Amino acid sequence: MWSLWVFWDEGMSSLKASYINFDAPFKRTPLGFDTWDMFLDIVVAPDRKSWRYKDEDEFVDAISAGICTPRKRRKSRRLLSRRWRS
């Protein structure tokens, strides 16, 4: 699951960047829906010819803190590498 955020300049006349935020699929719970941020995100240049990972440091921190389990880490890396090969 993902969401696309688009950033424009102040006059909204030119694209500054696109930001792809990856989340785990939503799961229904008795209280609503649960999901988790996959920590790694992608920033795409305005020309859409280049991209880079964002928040790799947060991904490493989440692994170190035990927030991102080895299973979630593998799932995140597998999902991102499959969808965003250069």
Buried (B, 14 or more C-beta within 10 A) or exposed (E): EEEEEEEEEEEEEEBEBBBBBBEBEEEEEEEEEEEBBBBBBBBBEBEEEEBEEBBEEBBEEBBEEEBBEEEBBEBBEEBBEEEBEE
